[in-house]
């Protein structure tokens, strides 16, 4: 019985770590504001419905699940700064990773939209 409980604890810790991976923003709200003022693309990777319900001024909406297919149409050069955000930070972390793998060199993850402040 003790081994089963230990296995459950290890599984729970592993799942927690999995869901928290990459969910740490790489840029503060203040720094993100400055990047956008200097010409960074502000990229909202939430659903169109979430975007229509409210978004940051100047943001472009490309849902994370469509991002890979729409890379060629992003209004950003490969070396242009991009600030990515979503509702909680998980989708933006995934999007930031995808953008970096695609060759974008200046990707910053704001995480949750509320970090913009």
LOLUM-89340 format. One record per residue (C-alpha): x, y, z negated. Coordinates in steps of 0.02 Angstrom, whole numbers, plus 32768, in hexadecimal, padded with zeros to 4 digits. Each point is the difference from the previous one (the first is absolute). Example, Ala and Ser with C-alpha at 12.3 -4.5 7.8 and 13.67 -1.06 7.14 Angstrom:
<pts>
82677F1F7E7A
804580AC8021
</pts>
This chain:
<pts>
800080008000
808D80787FD6
804D7FE980AE
7F59802A8053
7FF180A17F9A
80B3802E802A
7FDD7FE180B8
7F6880737FF7
8067808A7FB0
80877FF08086
7F7C80028089
7FAB809A7FB5
80A6805D7FF2
802E7FD080B2
7F5A803C8045
800F80A37FA0
80AE801D8047
7FC27FD680AF
7F73807F7FF9
806F80877FB7
808E7FE8807D
801C8098806B
7F7880637FA7
807C807F7FBA
7FFD80A6805E
80A48039804E
7FD680B97FFF
7FAD80757F83
7F6B806B802C
806B809C7FF7
80847FB98075
7F787FBF8076
7FB580B0800B
80AA80448030
801D7F788082
7F5880238051
802380BC8000
80A17FD8805D
7FA67F988085
7FEB7F517FBA
7F6D7F9B803F
7F827FE37F74
7FB97F538020
7F637FBF7FAA
7FF77F428011
7F537FE97FB2
7F657FCC8060
7FA7807F806F
7F6F7FFF7F84
8075802D7F70
80528086806B
7F57804D802C
7FD480047F48
809480737FDF
80B6800D802E
809780707FEE
800380978074
80607FDD809F
80047F437FEB
7FF37F898092
7F9B7F617FE1
80427F59803C
7FBF7F6F7F96
808D7F8F7FC5
7FB17F698053
800A805C80A9
80A880537FE6
806F7F818057
7F928001809B
7FFE80BF8003
80B980247FE2
8017803B80B3
7F7980847FE9
803E80487F5B
801E80BB8010
80AF7FF17FB5
80AF7FE48043
80687F737FB7
806B807B7F9D
7F7280737FC9
7FD17FF77F48
7F5D7FA57FDC
7FA380067F5B
7F887F6E7FEB
7F717FF47F83
7F647F9C7FD7
7F887FED7F6D
806B7F9E7F85
80AC7FEC804D
7FFA7F4C803B
7FD0802280B5
80788092800C
808E7F907FC3
7FD57F818086
7FF480888084
80A6804D7FCC
80557F58800D
7FB37FE180AC
803880AB803E
80B27FE47FC3
80087F568055
7FC2805380A0
809580777FFA
7FBA809D7FAE
809080417F99
7FB280847F8E
7F687FAC7FB2
7FC680357F54
7F757FAB7F9E
7F9680797F9A
7F9B7F6D7FC0
7F5480347FC3
7FAF809A804B
7FED80427F4E
80BE80137FF7
7FF38092807A
7FBF80777F78
</pts>
